[in-house]
Amino acid sequence: PFFAFPPSIRRVIYTTNAIESINAQLRKIIKSRGHFPSDDAASKLIWLALRNITADWGRAAHNWKEAMNQFAILYEERFTHAGQGSAKSGG
């Protein structure tokens, strides 16, 4: 199925480096804690860690605009453009 997408979309979705990096950082943080007093404490730690990990992410993936245009063409019925709501107007 991957090669069914146009090259502009494949360039954006093929890599998992960002996901692997996040998982490695979360594993390191969780391992250093050992145990948690509650599920809520674990959730808070993960939320704070994700907030810190993503704090310096500033730019979108390379060629993201081109890929978004391709998604809009391929999945027009499921695609919402920025500024448009997905709710249908009633009459």
HTML snippet that shows the backbone in 3Dmol.js (N, CA, C, O; Angstrom):
<script src="https://3Dmol.org/build/3Dmol-min.js"></script>
<div id="view" style="width:600px;height:400px;position:relative"></div>
<script>
const pdb = `
ATOM      1  N   PRO A   1       0.804  -1.213   0.000  1.00  0.00           N
ATOM      2  CA  PRO A   1       0.000   0.000   0.000  1.00  0.00           C
ATOM      3  C   PRO A   1       0.845   1.276   0.000  1.00  0.00           C
ATOM      4  O   PRO A   1       0.398   2.309  -0.499  1.00  0.00           O
ATOM      5  N   PHE A   2       2.063   1.216   0.554  1.00  0.00           N
ATOM      6  CA  PHE A   2       2.905   2.408   0.633  1.00  0.00           C
ATOM      7  C   PHE A   2       3.178   2.990  -0.745  1.00  0.00           C
ATOM      8  O   PHE A   2       3.129   4.207  -0.923  1.00  0.00           O
ATOM      9  N   PHE A   3       3.467   2.129  -1.731  1.00  0.00           N
ATOM     10  CA  PHE A   3       3.799   2.613  -3.065  1.00  0.00           C
ATOM     11  C   PHE A   3       2.573   3.049  -3.854  1.00  0.00           C
ATOM     12  O   PHE A   3       2.708   3.560  -4.965  1.00  0.00           O
ATOM     13  N   ALA A   4       1.391   2.857  -3.304  1.00  0.00           N
ATOM     14  CA  ALA A   4       0.182   3.355  -3.957  1.00  0.00           C
ATOM     15  C   ALA A   4       0.067   4.870  -3.798  1.00  0.00           C
ATOM     16  O   ALA A   4      -0.646   5.523  -4.560  1.00  0.00           O
ATOM     17  N   PHE A   5       0.771   5.430  -2.809  1.00  0.00           N
ATOM     18  CA  PHE A   5       0.740   6.876  -2.600  1.00  0.00           C
ATOM     19  C   PHE A   5       1.681   7.573  -3.573  1.00  0.00           C
ATOM     20  O   PHE A   5       2.683   6.993  -3.991  1.00  0.00           O
ATOM     21  N   PRO A   6       1.365   8.819  -3.936  1.00  0.00           N
ATOM     22  CA  PRO A   6       2.280   9.600  -4.776  1.00  0.00           C
ATOM     23  C   PRO A   6       3.595   9.865  -4.018  1.00  0.00           C
ATOM     24  O   PRO A   6       3.613   9.844  -2.787  1.00  0.00           O
ATOM     25  N   PRO A   7       4.685  10.113  -4.748  1.00  0.00           N
ATOM     26  CA  PRO A   7       5.986  10.349  -4.109  1.00  0.00           C
ATOM     27  C   PRO A   7       5.963  11.469  -3.070  1.00  0.00           C
ATOM     28  O   PRO A   7       6.659  11.374  -2.058  1.00  0.00           O
ATOM     29  N   SER A   8       5.187  12.519  -3.294  1.00  0.00           N
ATOM     30  CA  SER A   8       5.163  13.627  -2.333  1.00  0.00           C
ATOM     31  C   SER A   8       4.626  13.184  -0.978  1.00  0.00           C
ATOM     32  O   SER A   8       5.069  13.685   0.055  1.00  0.00           O
ATOM     33  N   ILE A   9       3.682  12.255  -0.972  1.00  0.00           N
ATOM     34  CA  ILE A   9       3.143  11.741   0.289  1.00  0.00           C
ATOM     35  C   ILE A   9       4.115  10.739   0.900  1.00  0.00           C
ATOM     36  O   ILE A   9       4.318  10.737   2.114  1.00  0.00           O
ATOM     37  N   ARG A  10       4.714   9.892   0.077  1.00  0.00           N
ATOM     38  CA  ARG A  10       5.665   8.892   0.594  1.00  0.00           C
ATOM     39  C   ARG A  10       6.827   9.560   1.317  1.00  0.00           C
ATOM     40  O   ARG A  10       7.293   9.058   2.340  1.00  0.00           O
ATOM     41  N   ARG A  11       7.301  10.697   0.789  1.00  0.00           N
ATOM     42  CA  ARG A  11       8.427  11.385   1.424  1.00  0.00           C
ATOM     43  C   ARG A  11       8.075  11.859   2.829  1.00  0.00           C
ATOM     44  O   ARG A  11       8.944  11.930   3.698  1.00  0.00           O
ATOM     45  N   VAL A  12       6.806  12.183   3.053  1.00  0.00           N
ATOM     46  CA  VAL A  12       6.391  12.692   4.360  1.00  0.00           C
ATOM     47  C   VAL A  12       6.129  11.567   5.349  1.00  0.00           C
ATOM     48  O   VAL A  12       6.418  11.719   6.536  1.00  0.00           O
ATOM     49  N   ILE A  13       5.585  10.429   4.888  1.00  0.00           N
ATOM     50  CA  ILE A  13       5.149   9.396   5.830  1.00  0.00           C
ATOM     51  C   ILE A  13       6.107   8.219   5.990  1.00  0.00           C
ATOM     52  O   ILE A  13       5.865   7.362   6.839  1.00  0.00           O
ATOM     53  N   TYR A  14       7.175   8.144   5.214  1.00  0.00           N
ATOM     54  CA  TYR A  14       7.978   6.922   5.239  1.00  0.00           C
ATOM     55  C   TYR A  14       8.815   6.758   6.501  1.00  0.00           C
ATOM     56  O   TYR A  14       9.124   5.629   6.883  1.00  0.00           O
ATOM     57  N   THR A  15       9.180   7.825   7.140  1.00  0.00           N
ATOM     58  CA  THR A  15      10.120   7.703   8.250  1.00  0.00           C
ATOM     59  C   THR A  15       9.427   7.580   9.599  1.00  0.00           C
ATOM     60  O   THR A  15       8.368   8.162   9.832  1.00  0.00           O
ATOM     61  N   THR A  16      10.045   6.818  10.469  1.00  0.00           N
ATOM     62  CA  THR A  16       9.532   6.689  11.833  1.00  0.00           C
ATOM     63  C   THR A  16      10.558   7.202  12.831  1.00  0.00           C
ATOM     64  O   THR A  16      10.444   6.947  14.030  1.00  0.00           O
ATOM     65  N   ASN A  17      11.555   7.919  12.342  1.00  0.00           N
ATOM     66  CA  ASN A  17      12.622   8.397  13.226  1.00  0.00           C
ATOM     67  C   ASN A  17      12.091   9.235  14.380  1.00  0.00           C
ATOM     68  O   ASN A  17      12.536   9.066  15.516  1.00  0.00           O
ATOM     69  N   ALA A  18      11.158  10.126  14.116  1.00  0.00           N
ATOM     70  CA  ALA A  18      10.620  10.988  15.175  1.00  0.00           C
ATOM     71  C   ALA A  18       9.904  10.155  16.230  1.00  0.00           C
ATOM     72  O   ALA A  18      10.051  10.400  17.427  1.00  0.00           O
ATOM     73  N   ILE A  19       9.135   9.179  15.787  1.00  0.00           N
ATOM     74  CA  ILE A  19       8.398   8.324  16.726  1.00  0.00           C
ATOM     75  C   ILE A  19       9.370   7.492  17.555  1.00  0.00           C
ATOM     76  O   ILE A  19       9.203   7.364  18.768  1.00  0.00           O
ATOM     77  N   GLU A  20      10.382   6.930  16.907  1.00  0.00           N
ATOM     78  CA  GLU A  20      11.372   6.133  17.629  1.00  0.00           C
ATOM     79  C   GLU A  20      12.122   6.981  18.647  1.00  0.00           C
ATOM     80  O   GLU A  20      12.432   6.508  19.740  1.00  0.00           O
ATOM     81  N   SER A  21      12.413   8.211  18.300  1.00  0.00           N
ATOM     82  CA  SER A  21      13.105   9.116  19.210  1.00  0.00           C
ATOM     83  C   SER A  21      12.251   9.422  20.435  1.00  0.00           C
ATOM     84  O   SER A  21      12.746   9.402  21.562  1.00  0.00           O
ATOM     85  N   ILE A  22      10.976   9.703  20.216  1.00  0.00           N
ATOM     86  CA  ILE A  22      10.062   9.969  21.336  1.00  0.00           C
ATOM     87  C   ILE A  22       9.977   8.748  22.247  1.00  0.00           C
ATOM     88  O   ILE A  22      10.070   8.873  23.468  1.00  0.00           O
ATOM     89  N   ASN A  23       9.802   7.577  21.656  1.00  0.00           N
ATOM     90  CA  ASN A  23       9.705   6.351  22.458  1.00  0.00           C
ATOM     91  C   ASN A  23      10.963   6.120  23.290  1.00  0.00           C
ATOM     92  O   ASN A  23      10.872   5.734  24.456  1.00  0.00           O
ATOM     93  N   ALA A  24      12.125   6.351  22.705  1.00  0.00           N
ATOM     94  CA  ALA A  24      13.382   6.152  23.432  1.00  0.00           C
ATOM     95  C   ALA A  24      13.489   7.125  24.603  1.00  0.00           C
ATOM     96  O   ALA A  24      13.905   6.742  25.696  1.00  0.00           O
ATOM     97  N   GLN A  25      13.116   8.370  24.375  1.00  0.00           N
ATOM     98  CA  GLN A  25      13.184   9.360  25.449  1.00  0.00           C
ATOM     99  C   GLN A  25      12.187   9.045  26.561  1.00  0.00           C
ATOM    100  O   GLN A  25      12.507   9.187  27.742  1.00  0.00           O
ATOM    101  N   LEU A  26      10.982   8.617  26.188  1.00  0.00           N
ATOM    102  CA  LEU A  26       9.987   8.245  27.202  1.00  0.00           C
ATOM    103  C   LEU A  26      10.455   7.033  28.006  1.00  0.00           C
ATOM    104  O   LEU A  26      10.313   7.002  29.229  1.00  0.00           O
ATOM    105  N   ARG A  27      11.016   6.033  27.314  1.00  0.00           N
ATOM    106  CA  ARG A  27      11.530   4.848  28.002  1.00  0.00           C
ATOM    107  C   ARG A  27      12.595   5.228  29.034  1.00  0.00           C
ATOM    108  O   ARG A  27      12.601   4.716  30.154  1.00  0.00           O
ATOM    109  N   LYS A  28      13.491   6.132  28.642  1.00  0.00           N
ATOM    110  CA  LYS A  28      14.563   6.566  29.532  1.00  0.00           C
ATOM    111  C   LYS A  28      13.987   7.252  30.775  1.00  0.00           C
ATOM    112  O   LYS A  28      14.441   6.991  31.889  1.00  0.00           O
ATOM    113  N   ILE A  29      13.007   8.112  30.595  1.00  0.00           N
ATOM    114  CA  ILE A  29      12.392   8.833  31.713  1.00  0.00           C
ATOM    115  C   ILE A  29      11.651   7.870  32.637  1.00  0.00           C
ATOM    116  O   ILE A  29      11.762   7.963  33.860  1.00  0.00           O
ATOM    117  N   ILE A  30      10.903   6.955  32.052  1.00  0.00           N
ATOM    118  CA  ILE A  30      10.117   6.004  32.849  1.00  0.00           C
ATOM    119  C   ILE A  30      11.036   5.046  33.610  1.00  0.00           C
ATOM    120  O   ILE A  30      10.783   4.728  34.772  1.00  0.00           O
ATOM    121  N   LYS A  31      12.107   4.586  32.946  1.00  0.00           N
ATOM    122  CA  LYS A  31      13.042   3.656  33.579  1.00  0.00           C
ATOM    123  C   LYS A  31      13.735   4.296  34.780  1.00  0.00           C
ATOM    124  O   LYS A  31      13.975   3.633  35.789  1.00  0.00           O
ATOM    125  N   SER A  32      14.054   5.583  34.669  1.00  0.00           N
ATOM    126  CA  SER A  32      14.766   6.248  35.763  1.00  0.00           C
ATOM    127  C   SER A  32      13.882   6.409  36.999  1.00  0.00           C
ATOM    128  O   SER A  32      14.394   6.553  38.109  1.00  0.00           O
ATOM    129  N   ARG A  33      12.571   6.387  36.817  1.00  0.00           N
ATOM    130  CA  ARG A  33      11.641   6.518  37.945  1.00  0.00           C
ATOM    131  C   ARG A  33      11.434   5.199  38.678  1.00  0.00           C
ATOM    132  O   ARG A  33      11.260   5.185  39.897  1.00  0.00           O
ATOM    133  N   GLY A  34      11.451   4.124  37.964  1.00  0.00           N
ATOM    134  CA  GLY A  34      11.260   2.824  38.597  1.00  0.00           C
ATOM    135  C   GLY A  34       9.806   2.452  38.788  1.00  0.00           C
ATOM    136  O   GLY A  34       9.312   1.532  38.136  1.00  0.00           O
ATOM    137  N   HIS A  35       9.113   3.151  39.670  1.00  0.00           N
ATOM    138  CA  HIS A  35       7.699   2.849  39.905  1.00  0.00           C
ATOM    139  C   HIS A  35       6.941   4.156  40.145  1.00  0.00           C
ATOM    140  O   HIS A  35       7.543   5.201  40.391  1.00  0.00           O
ATOM    141  N   PHE A  36       5.633   4.078  40.072  1.00  0.00           N
ATOM    142  CA  PHE A  36       4.781   5.249  40.256  1.00  0.00           C
ATOM    143  C   PHE A  36       3.751   4.957  41.342  1.00  0.00           C
ATOM    144  O   PHE A  36       3.234   3.842  41.421  1.00  0.00           O
ATOM    145  N   PRO A  37       3.449   5.946  42.178  1.00  0.00           N
ATOM    146  CA  PRO A  37       2.471   5.729  43.240  1.00  0.00           C
ATOM    147  C   PRO A  37       1.050   5.522  42.719  1.00  0.00           C
ATOM    148  O   PRO A  37       0.220   4.911  43.392  1.00  0.00           O
ATOM    149  N   SER A  38       0.772   6.039  41.506  1.00  0.00           N
ATOM    150  CA  SER A  38      -0.578   5.897  40.951  1.00  0.00           C
ATOM    151  C   SER A  38      -0.528   6.034  39.434  1.00  0.00           C
ATOM    152  O   SER A  38       0.474   6.472  38.869  1.00  0.00           O
ATOM    153  N   ASP A  39      -1.621   5.653  38.788  1.00  0.00           N
ATOM    154  CA  ASP A  39      -1.731   5.830  37.335  1.00  0.00           C
ATOM    155  C   ASP A  39      -1.694   7.309  36.979  1.00  0.00           C
ATOM    156  O   ASP A  39      -1.141   7.696  35.950  1.00  0.00           O
ATOM    157  N   ASP A  40      -2.289   8.133  37.841  1.00  0.00           N
ATOM    158  CA  ASP A  40      -2.319   9.571  37.602  1.00  0.00           C
ATOM    159  C   ASP A  40      -0.899  10.147  37.591  1.00  0.00           C
ATOM    160  O   ASP A  40      -0.579  11.000  36.763  1.00  0.00           O
ATOM    161  N   ALA A  41      -0.061   9.685  38.501  1.00  0.00           N
ATOM    162  CA  ALA A  41       1.327  10.147  38.556  1.00  0.00           C
ATOM    163  C   ALA A  41       2.071   9.760  37.277  1.00  0.00           C
ATOM    164  O   ALA A  41       2.842  10.558  36.743  1.00  0.00           O
ATOM    165  N   ALA A  42       1.846   8.549  36.789  1.00  0.00           N
ATOM    166  CA  ALA A  42       2.486   8.098  35.549  1.00  0.00           C
ATOM    167  C   ALA A  42       2.007   8.935  34.365  1.00  0.00           C
ATOM    168  O   ALA A  42       2.807   9.338  33.521  1.00  0.00           O
ATOM    169  N   SER A  43       0.710   9.194  34.306  1.00  0.00           N
ATOM    170  CA  SER A  43       0.149  10.000  33.216  1.00  0.00           C
ATOM    171  C   SER A  43       0.730  11.406  33.219  1.00  0.00           C
ATOM    172  O   SER A  43       1.064  11.950  32.166  1.00  0.00           O
ATOM    173  N   LYS A  44       0.850  11.991  34.405  1.00  0.00           N
ATOM    174  CA  LYS A  44       1.401  13.349  34.508  1.00  0.00           C
ATOM    175  C   LYS A  44       2.853  13.386  34.055  1.00  0.00           C
ATOM    176  O   LYS A  44       3.261  14.310  33.353  1.00  0.00           O
ATOM    177  N   LEU A  45       3.636  12.385  34.453  1.00  0.00           N
ATOM    178  CA  LEU A  45       5.039  12.344  34.051  1.00  0.00           C
ATOM    179  C   LEU A  45       5.162  12.227  32.534  1.00  0.00           C
ATOM    180  O   LEU A  45       5.977  12.919  31.923  1.00  0.00           O
ATOM    181  N   ILE A  46       4.368  11.366  31.931  1.00  0.00           N
ATOM    182  CA  ILE A  46       4.414  11.192  30.476  1.00  0.00           C
ATOM    183  C   ILE A  46       3.984  12.475  29.777  1.00  0.00           C
ATOM    184  O   ILE A  46       4.598  12.879  28.789  1.00  0.00           O
ATOM    185  N   TRP A  47       2.936  13.119  30.282  1.00  0.00           N
ATOM    186  CA  TRP A  47       2.468  14.375  29.675  1.00  0.00           C
ATOM    187  C   TRP A  47       3.556  15.438  29.739  1.00  0.00           C
ATOM    188  O   TRP A  47       3.827  16.111  28.744  1.00  0.00           O
ATOM    189  N   LEU A  48       4.182  15.592  30.906  1.00  0.00           N
ATOM    190  CA  LEU A  48       5.249  16.590  31.049  1.00  0.00           C
ATOM    191  C   LEU A  48       6.446  16.259  30.159  1.00  0.00           C
ATOM    192  O   LEU A  48       7.052  17.152  29.567  1.00  0.00           O
ATOM    193  N   ALA A  49       6.780  14.978  30.068  1.00  0.00           N
ATOM    194  CA  ALA A  49       7.895  14.567  29.223  1.00  0.00           C
ATOM    195  C   ALA A  49       7.604  14.887  27.760  1.00  0.00           C
ATOM    196  O   ALA A  49       8.465  15.415  27.056  1.00  0.00           O
ATOM    197  N   LEU A  50       6.399  14.573  27.304  1.00  0.00           N
ATOM    198  CA  LEU A  50       6.036  14.873  25.915  1.00  0.00           C
ATOM    199  C   LEU A  50       6.047  16.372  25.658  1.00  0.00           C
ATOM    200  O   LEU A  50       6.460  16.823  24.590  1.00  0.00           O
ATOM    201  N   ARG A  51       5.595  17.135  26.633  1.00  0.00           N
ATOM    202  CA  ARG A  51       5.608  18.593  26.486  1.00  0.00           C
ATOM    203  C   ARG A  51       7.037  19.094  26.324  1.00  0.00           C
ATOM    204  O   ARG A  51       7.300  19.958  25.488  1.00  0.00           O
ATOM    205  N   ASN A  52       7.960  18.558  27.115  1.00  0.00           N
ATOM    206  CA  ASN A  52       9.363  18.965  27.012  1.00  0.00           C
ATOM    207  C   ASN A  52      10.005  18.485  25.714  1.00  0.00           C
ATOM    208  O   ASN A  52      10.780  19.216  25.097  1.00  0.00           O
ATOM    209  N   ILE A  53       9.690  17.273  25.303  1.00  0.00           N
ATOM    210  CA  ILE A  53      10.264  16.713  24.078  1.00  0.00           C
ATOM    211  C   ILE A  53       9.838  17.530  22.862  1.00  0.00           C
ATOM    212  O   ILE A  53      10.651  17.801  21.979  1.00  0.00           O
ATOM    213  N   THR A  54       8.572  17.919  22.816  1.00  0.00           N
ATOM    214  CA  THR A  54       8.042  18.613  21.635  1.00  0.00           C
ATOM    215  C   THR A  54       8.152  20.130  21.720  1.00  0.00           C
ATOM    216  O   THR A  54       7.739  20.823  20.790  1.00  0.00           O
ATOM    217  N   ALA A  55       8.695  20.662  22.806  1.00  0.00           N
ATOM    218  CA  ALA A  55       8.757  22.118  22.990  1.00  0.00           C
ATOM    219  C   ALA A  55       9.564  22.816  21.902  1.00  0.00           C
ATOM    220  O   ALA A  55       9.233  23.934  21.508  1.00  0.00           O
ATOM    221  N   ASP A  56      10.608  22.173  21.418  1.00  0.00           N
ATOM    222  CA  ASP A  56      11.451  22.846  20.430  1.00  0.00           C
ATOM    223  C   ASP A  56      11.160  22.419  18.991  1.00  0.00           C
ATOM    224  O   ASP A  56      11.927  22.734  18.081  1.00  0.00           O
ATOM    225  N   TRP A  57      10.066  21.710  18.788  1.00  0.00           N
ATOM    226  CA  TRP A  57       9.679  21.371  17.424  1.00  0.00           C
ATOM    227  C   TRP A  57       9.070  22.614  16.802  1.00  0.00           C
ATOM    228  O   TRP A  57       8.045  23.108  17.273  1.00  0.00           O
ATOM    229  N   GLY A  58       9.681  23.114  15.763  1.00  0.00           N
ATOM    230  CA  GLY A  58       9.197  24.361  15.202  1.00  0.00           C
ATOM    231  C   GLY A  58       8.747  24.282  13.765  1.00  0.00           C
ATOM    232  O   GLY A  58       7.945  25.103  13.320  1.00  0.00           O
ATOM    233  N   ARG A  59       9.240  23.321  13.042  1.00  0.00           N
ATOM    234  CA  ARG A  59       8.899  23.330  11.626  1.00  0.00           C
ATOM    235  C   ARG A  59       8.226  22.034  11.211  1.00  0.00           C
ATOM    236  O   ARG A  59       8.419  20.978  11.814  1.00  0.00           O
ATOM    237  N   ALA A  60       7.438  22.152  10.170  1.00  0.00           N
ATOM    238  CA  ALA A  60       6.715  20.991   9.648  1.00  0.00           C
ATOM    239  C   ALA A  60       7.671  20.120   8.836  1.00  0.00           C
ATOM    240  O   ALA A  60       8.788  20.530   8.522  1.00  0.00           O
ATOM    241  N   ALA A  61       7.229  18.949   8.511  1.00  0.00           N
ATOM    242  CA  ALA A  61       8.022  18.031   7.695  1.00  0.00           C
ATOM    243  C   ALA A  61       8.309  18.657   6.331  1.00  0.00           C
ATOM    244  O   ALA A  61       7.521  19.449   5.813  1.00  0.00           O
ATOM    245  N   HIS A  62       9.432  18.290   5.775  1.00  0.00           N
ATOM    246  CA  HIS A  62       9.830  18.780   4.459  1.00  0.00           C
ATOM    247  C   HIS A  62       8.772  18.413   3.419  1.00  0.00           C
ATOM    248  O   HIS A  62       8.313  17.272   3.386  1.00  0.00           O
ATOM    249  N   ASN A  63       8.387  19.351   2.584  1.00  0.00           N
ATOM    250  CA  ASN A  63       7.370  19.167   1.532  1.00  0.00           C
ATOM    251  C   ASN A  63       5.985  18.852   2.090  1.00  0.00           C
ATOM    252  O   ASN A  63       5.179  18.213   1.414  1.00  0.00           O
ATOM    253  N   TRP A  64       5.703  19.289   3.300  1.00  0.00           N
ATOM    254  CA  TRP A  64       4.411  19.000   3.915  1.00  0.00           C
ATOM    255  C   TRP A  64       3.264  19.612   3.118  1.00  0.00           C
ATOM    256  O   TRP A  64       2.223  18.976   2.953  1.00  0.00           O
ATOM    257  N   LYS A  65       3.438  20.841   2.622  1.00  0.00           N
ATOM    258  CA  LYS A  65       2.368  21.516   1.880  1.00  0.00           C
ATOM    259  C   LYS A  65       2.002  20.728   0.620  1.00  0.00           C
ATOM    260  O   LYS A  65       0.825  20.563   0.302  1.00  0.00           O
ATOM    261  N   GLU A  66       3.005  20.255  -0.078  1.00  0.00           N
ATOM    262  CA  GLU A  66       2.766  19.453  -1.283  1.00  0.00           C
ATOM    263  C   GLU A  66       2.026  18.158  -0.935  1.00  0.00           C
ATOM    264  O   GLU A  66       1.110  17.751  -1.649  1.00  0.00           O
ATOM    265  N   ALA A  67       2.427  17.518   0.157  1.00  0.00           N
ATOM    266  CA  ALA A  67       1.756  16.286   0.590  1.00  0.00           C
ATOM    267  C   ALA A  67       0.314  16.571   0.990  1.00  0.00           C
ATOM    268  O   ALA A  67      -0.580  15.786   0.673  1.00  0.00           O
ATOM    269  N   MET A  68       0.076  17.676   1.678  1.00  0.00           N
ATOM    270  CA  MET A  68      -1.292  18.034   2.078  1.00  0.00           C
ATOM    271  C   MET A  68      -2.174  18.247   0.848  1.00  0.00           C
ATOM    272  O   MET A  68      -3.340  17.852   0.848  1.00  0.00           O
ATOM    273  N   ASN A  69      -1.636  18.859  -0.185  1.00  0.00           N
ATOM    274  CA  ASN A  69      -2.402  19.037  -1.422  1.00  0.00           C
ATOM    275  C   ASN A  69      -2.762  17.690  -2.040  1.00  0.00           C
ATOM    276  O   ASN A  69      -3.872  17.514  -2.541  1.00  0.00           O
ATOM    277  N   GLN A  70      -1.831  16.743  -2.007  1.00  0.00           N
ATOM    278  CA  GLN A  70      -2.106  15.407  -2.533  1.00  0.00           C
ATOM    279  C   GLN A  70      -3.164  14.686  -1.691  1.00  0.00           C
ATOM    280  O   GLN A  70      -4.045  14.020  -2.234  1.00  0.00           O
ATOM    281  N   PHE A  71      -3.072  14.821  -0.361  1.00  0.00           N
ATOM    282  CA  PHE A  71      -4.099  14.238   0.510  1.00  0.00           C
ATOM    283  C   PHE A  71      -5.465  14.829   0.179  1.00  0.00           C
ATOM    284  O   PHE A  71      -6.461  14.106   0.144  1.00  0.00           O
ATOM    285  N   ALA A  72      -5.520  16.136  -0.064  1.00  0.00           N
ATOM    286  CA  ALA A  72      -6.791  16.802  -0.377  1.00  0.00           C
ATOM    287  C   ALA A  72      -7.382  16.265  -1.674  1.00  0.00           C
ATOM    288  O   ALA A  72      -8.601  16.144  -1.795  1.00  0.00           O
ATOM    289  N   ILE A  73      -6.538  15.946  -2.637  1.00  0.00           N
ATOM    290  CA  ILE A  73      -7.018  15.401  -3.911  1.00  0.00           C
ATOM    291  C   ILE A  73      -7.480  13.956  -3.734  1.00  0.00           C
ATOM    292  O   ILE A  73      -8.554  13.580  -4.203  1.00  0.00           O
ATOM    293  N   LEU A  74      -6.668  13.151  -3.059  1.00  0.00           N
ATOM    294  CA  LEU A  74      -6.977  11.730  -2.905  1.00  0.00           C
ATOM    295  C   LEU A  74      -8.144  11.460  -1.963  1.00  0.00           C
ATOM    296  O   LEU A  74      -8.930  10.539  -2.189  1.00  0.00           O
ATOM    297  N   TYR A  75      -8.256  12.257  -0.914  1.00  0.00           N
ATOM    298  CA  TYR A  75      -9.260  12.002   0.130  1.00  0.00           C
ATOM    299  C   TYR A  75     -10.149  13.217   0.342  1.00  0.00           C
ATOM    300  O   TYR A  75     -10.388  13.636   1.474  1.00  0.00           O
ATOM    301  N   GLU A  76     -10.633  13.773  -0.749  1.00  0.00           N
ATOM    302  CA  GLU A  76     -11.419  15.009  -0.688  1.00  0.00           C
ATOM    303  C   GLU A  76     -12.593  14.902   0.282  1.00  0.00           C
ATOM    304  O   GLU A  76     -12.878  15.839   1.028  1.00  0.00           O
ATOM    305  N   GLU A  77     -13.272  13.753   0.267  1.00  0.00           N
ATOM    306  CA  GLU A  77     -14.457  13.597   1.121  1.00  0.00           C
ATOM    307  C   GLU A  77     -14.106  13.535   2.606  1.00  0.00           C
ATOM    308  O   GLU A  77     -14.968  13.787   3.448  1.00  0.00           O
ATOM    309  N   ARG A  78     -12.865  13.208   2.943  1.00  0.00           N
ATOM    310  CA  ARG A  78     -12.459  13.109   4.349  1.00  0.00           C
ATOM    311  C   ARG A  78     -11.528  14.232   4.778  1.00  0.00           C
ATOM    312  O   ARG A  78     -11.140  14.304   5.943  1.00  0.00           O
ATOM    313  N   PHE A  79     -11.173  15.093   3.865  1.00  0.00           N
ATOM    314  CA  PHE A  79     -10.172  16.118   4.120  1.00  0.00           C
ATOM    315  C   PHE A  79     -10.836  17.445   4.456  1.00  0.00           C
ATOM    316  O   PHE A  79     -11.757  17.879   3.764  1.00  0.00           O
ATOM    317  N   THR A  80     -10.366  18.088   5.523  1.00  0.00           N
ATOM    318  CA  THR A  80     -10.888  19.399   5.899  1.00  0.00           C
ATOM    319  C   THR A  80      -9.786  20.423   5.730  1.00  0.00           C
ATOM    320  O   THR A  80      -8.705  20.274   6.300  1.00  0.00           O
ATOM    321  N   HIS A  81     -10.043  21.447   4.963  1.00  0.00           N
ATOM    322  CA  HIS A  81      -9.062  22.511   4.783  1.00  0.00           C
ATOM    323  C   HIS A  81      -9.056  23.410   6.005  1.00  0.00           C
ATOM    324  O   HIS A  81     -10.071  23.533   6.691  1.00  0.00           O
ATOM    325  N   ALA A  82      -7.925  24.037   6.283  1.00  0.00           N
ATOM    326  CA  ALA A  82      -7.825  24.951   7.424  1.00  0.00           C
ATOM    327  C   ALA A  82      -8.856  26.061   7.274  1.00  0.00           C
ATOM    328  O   ALA A  82      -9.047  26.610   6.189  1.00  0.00           O
ATOM    329  N   GLY A  83      -9.503  26.375   8.360  1.00  0.00           N
ATOM    330  CA  GLY A  83     -10.497  27.442   8.338  1.00  0.00           C
ATOM    331  C   GLY A  83     -11.898  26.955   8.049  1.00  0.00           C
ATOM    332  O   GLY A  83     -12.856  27.708   8.218  1.00  0.00           O
ATOM    333  N   GLN A  84     -12.042  25.709   7.613  1.00  0.00           N
ATOM    334  CA  GLN A  84     -13.364  25.154   7.341  1.00  0.00           C
ATOM    335  C   GLN A  84     -13.727  24.188   8.449  1.00  0.00           C
ATOM    336  O   GLN A  84     -12.893  23.410   8.913  1.00  0.00           O
ATOM    337  N   GLY A  85     -14.981  24.247   8.868  1.00  0.00           N
ATOM    338  CA  GLY A  85     -15.442  23.296   9.874  1.00  0.00           C
ATOM    339  C   GLY A  85     -15.920  22.032   9.201  1.00  0.00           C
ATOM    340  O   GLY A  85     -16.207  22.027   8.003  1.00  0.00           O
ATOM    341  N   SER A  86     -16.007  20.963   9.962  1.00  0.00           N
ATOM    342  CA  SER A  86     -16.475  19.709   9.384  1.00  0.00           C
ATOM    343  C   SER A  86     -17.967  19.514   9.598  1.00  0.00           C
ATOM    344  O   SER A  86     -18.551  18.569   9.068  1.00  0.00           O
ATOM    345  N   ALA A  87     -18.593  20.406  10.377  1.00  0.00           N
ATOM    346  CA  ALA A  87     -20.030  20.280  10.633  1.00  0.00           C
ATOM    347  C   ALA A  87     -20.817  20.759   9.424  1.00  0.00           C
ATOM    348  O   ALA A  87     -20.474  21.761   8.797  1.00  0.00           O
ATOM    349  N   LYS A  88     -21.870  20.033   9.112  1.00  0.00           N
ATOM    350  CA  LYS A  88     -22.722  20.419   7.991  1.00  0.00           C
ATOM    351  C   LYS A  88     -23.745  21.431   8.472  1.00  0.00           C
ATOM    352  O   LYS A  88     -24.229  21.351   9.601  1.00  0.00           O
ATOM    353  N   SER A  89     -24.076  22.395   7.601  1.00  0.00           N
ATOM    354  CA  SER A  89     -25.074  23.381   8.013  1.00  0.00           C
ATOM    355  C   SER A  89     -26.467  22.814   7.862  1.00  0.00           C
ATOM    356  O   SER A  89     -26.793  22.133   6.890  1.00  0.00           O
ATOM    357  N   GLY A  90     -27.253  23.113   8.832  1.00  0.00           N
ATOM    358  CA  GLY A  90     -28.637  22.645   8.813  1.00  0.00           C
ATOM    359  C   GLY A  90     -29.532  23.648   8.132  1.00  0.00           C
ATOM    360  O   GLY A  90     -29.169  24.818   8.014  1.00  0.00           O
ATOM    361  N   GLY A  91     -30.710  23.215   7.673  1.00  0.00           N
ATOM    362  CA  GLY A  91     -31.579  24.133   6.943  1.00  0.00           C
ATOM    363  C   GLY A  91     -32.924  24.251   7.544  1.00  0.00           C
ATOM    364  O   GLY A  91     -33.765  24.992   7.034  1.00  0.00           O
TER     365      GLY A  91
END
`;
const viewer = $3Dmol.createViewer("view");
viewer.addModel(pdb, "pdb");
viewer.setStyle({}, {cartoon: {color: "spectrum"}});
viewer.zoomTo();
viewer.render();
</script>
